[in-house]
Amino acid sequence: MVNLVALQMTSTPNVDENLDNVAKEMAAANIEINSLVVLPECFACFGGKDKGQLAIAENKGEGLIQQRLSALAAQYQCYIVSGTFPVKTDNPEKFSAACMLYGTEGEVLADYRKIHMFDVSVNDNTGSYRESATTQAGTEVVTINTPIGNIGLAVCYDVRFPGLFSAMGDIDILVLPAAFTQRTGEAHWHALLQARAIEKQCFVVAANQSGVHANGRETYGHSIVLSPWGETLAERKTDVGFVAANVDIAERETIKQNMPVAEHNRFRSHLV
């Protein structure tokens, strides 16, 4: 059995405060050895000005955010998906949204950079979102085979692009840190996540931001764990804290044998 855990947060622009909240929640949650803990998008800094992310961007392998996450993974002997945090790029005007997987000894096992930028208009109190103004898009599809299963990494807006998930091949667990808005979450959060679980026949762990943030941005919450059949195994509505489910990864095999969609598929996706 594997314990799949998502942390729902109402992150602030204060990095120390957010890191302390993660540590506090993990201490209270009695995290099991070899659990998979997923943090939300922008967990370390959210709700401030767009340039705020750039100001706290770290070099890969250095900095407070990475040190704290590595230490927590080693302390609890668990896997931690870092949500996203800003990492410096060659362009001083842009950072990349890094989603790293830390192993049970605190080592970095995988490093995914968010590919799809949230450049959209939404009928909410923010109105216009232009993520590409400060964020450099990633280009690499990332999966990693671990002792608890083959894990695919994606972030928030990525969930709307099924070609990305087709390109991942066979995965046991899809992790999706997010900061889905209240308006788009109400409309599409559950439908999109269920679609990914069903088409990939995999477990999904989606950790979302929730509530009203310092800059007035509203996020949807409803962090969730889904089965390969699209069933809700655990969900947290809008309050902050962990949601968790113990799952048997081997359950996938029966579903895949009974409905071998990967074998029947006549289309393949690849990243150009």
N, C-alpha and C positions, 0 to 999 in steps of 0.2 A: 504494500500500500504506500502511496505517496500523498503527503499533505500539501495541497495546493492552496495558497494563501494570497489574498489581495488586500492591500492597505488603501483605504479611502481617506483622503486628506482634504482639508481646506488650507492649502499652502499660502504663505504670506511672502512678502519680499525679503524677509529676514532669514538668511541661510542658517544661522546657528539655531534659531527657533525651530525651523523645519527639521533639521537633523536631530535635535533633541526630541522632537515629537516622534520621529521614527523609532529612536532608541527606547523611548517611554512605552510606545505601543508594543514593541517587540518584547520588552520585559514583562508586560502584562499579559501577553498572549500565550505564553508557555510554548514557544516555537519548538517543534520537534526536530531532531537531527534529520538531515537530508530533506527538510521541507523546501518547497519552492515559494519564495516570498516575492511578490511583484509590487513595486511602488508605482504611483501615478506619474504621468507626464509632468515635467517641470516641478517635481516634488520639492526640490531644494530652494526654489525661488519662483514665485508666481504672484500675479496680481499687482505688479508695479509697472513702470514704464518699459517699453520695448528694449531700450538701451540697458536696462537693469540686468538682463541676462548676459549681455556682452561684458558688462563690468565685472561679473563674477566668473567668467569663463576660465577654465583651468587647462593647462597642458596635460595631455594624456599621461597618466601615471604619476601625476603630481597634484597636490592640493588637498584642502580640507575635506571636500565632498567625497573624493575617492578614498582618502584615508579612513574616513568614518565608515563608509560602506564596507570596505575590505575588513575592517576590524569587527564589524557586526556579523558578517558572514562567518568569519573564523570563530567568533565567540559562541555563536549558536550552531556551528557546524551545519549551516544551511546554505542553500543557493539563494542569491538575491539578484533580482532584476532591477536595475537602478532607476526605473522609470525613465526620465531623461534629465540630463543636466548639460549645461553648455561647455563645450570643449573648443579651444582655440583652433583656428584654421590659418592658412597662409594669407587670407584676406583679413586685415585688421578691423574691417567694418562688419564682419560676419563670423558667427560661431556655428558649430554643428550641434544638432540635438543628439547627444550620445545616449544610447541605451545599452548598457554593459551588463553582462551576466557574470556575477562573482561566484566562485566555487566555495566549497566547504572549508578550505584553508585560506580563504581571502584572496585567492588569485583570480585574475580576469580570464574567463574562459571564452568570451565572445564580446564583440564590439560592433553593434549595429548603429548606423546613423540614419535618422528619419529621412525617407526618400520623398514623400509627397508633402508639399507645402500647402498649408491651409490659407489660400488666397481667395477668400470668398466674401460674399455679403450675406448677412443673417439679419432677420427681422427681430433684433433684440436691442438692449441699451448700449451695446458696443457698435453694432452695425457693420463695420468693415474690418476684416481681418486680412493682414498682408504679412504672413509669416516669412515670406522670402525676402523681405526688406532687411532682415537681420540674421536670417538663418540660411546656411549653405546646405543644400540638399545632398543627401547621401546617394550612392550609386550601387551599393552591393546588397544582394539578398543574403541574409545570414541565418543559418541553422547550425545547431551544435548538438552532437551526440554525447550524452552524459549518462552516468549510472542510473539516473531516474527516468531516462527517456530522451528521445530526440526532440529538441526544442526549437521552435521557430520564433523569431523576434520581429515585431512590427509595432508601430506607434500610431495611435489616434486616427488621423485622417487616412492613413494607409488602409484602414479596414474597408474603405469604399472601392478598392481596386483589386478585384479578385485575381488578376493576372499575377500579382505579387505572390499570392499564396499558392497558386498553381506552380510557380517557379520554385517554391520551396521543396517540392517533392513530398515524400511521406514524412510526416511529423507526428509525434505523440501528443505534444502539448504546444499550443500557440499562446504566447503571452502578448498582451496588448495594454501597455500603459497609455493613459488618455487624459485629456482635459476637454472632453466633449461639452459643448455649450448646452445650456438648459434647453434652448429651443430645438437644436438639432438632435439632442439626446431624446427628448420626448417623442420626436418623430421617427428616429432611425436606429438608436442605440441597440435595442434588443434584436431587431430584425437583422441588422448587419452581423452582429456577433453570432446569432443562431445560424445564419447562412454560412459563415465561415466554419463553424463547428460541424455542420452537416456535410458540407462539400468536402472538407478535409478529413472527416471522420476522426476528429481529434478532440482532446480536451482543450478548453479555452479558459484562460485566466485573464480577466480584464479589470484593471485597477484605474478608477477614475477620480478626478478632482470633484469636489462637491461643495455647493453653497455659493454665497456671495463673497467675492474677494475684495482686497483693499482698493482696487481700481474700479469696482462696480461690476466686473465681469461675473457672470453667473454660470456655474457648471452643474452638470446633471446628477452626478453621483451614480448610484445603482451599480456599484462594482459587483462583479458576478463571476461564478465558476460554472461552466457549461460542460455537459457530457458530449461524447462523439455522436450522440443521437439528437443533440440540440436541446436536451432537457436542462432545466435550471437545477443545479445541485446545491447552490448557496448564493444568496444575494443580500447586499446591504443597501437599504433604500437611500437615505440622504445623510444620515449621521456619520461622523468620522469613526474610524476604527477598522479592525480586520474582519474579513469574511473568509471562511475556509471550508474545504471539503476534503475528506480522505477518499482517494480513488485508487482503483486497480487498473493500471495501464493496460494490462492484458485483456481487459474488456473490449478493447478496440479490435482485437483479432476476430472475435465472433461477428461483430458488425461488418468488418471488411470481408469476411468469408461469405456472409449471407447476402451482402450487397457490394460486390467488388467494383465500385465505381472507378477506381484508379485503373483497373485493367480494361474497363469499357471505354474509358476516355479516348476520344479521337483528336483532341486538341492539346497542344502544349504551349506554355508561355515561357518566354525568356526575356531578360532585361537587355534592351538594346543600348 
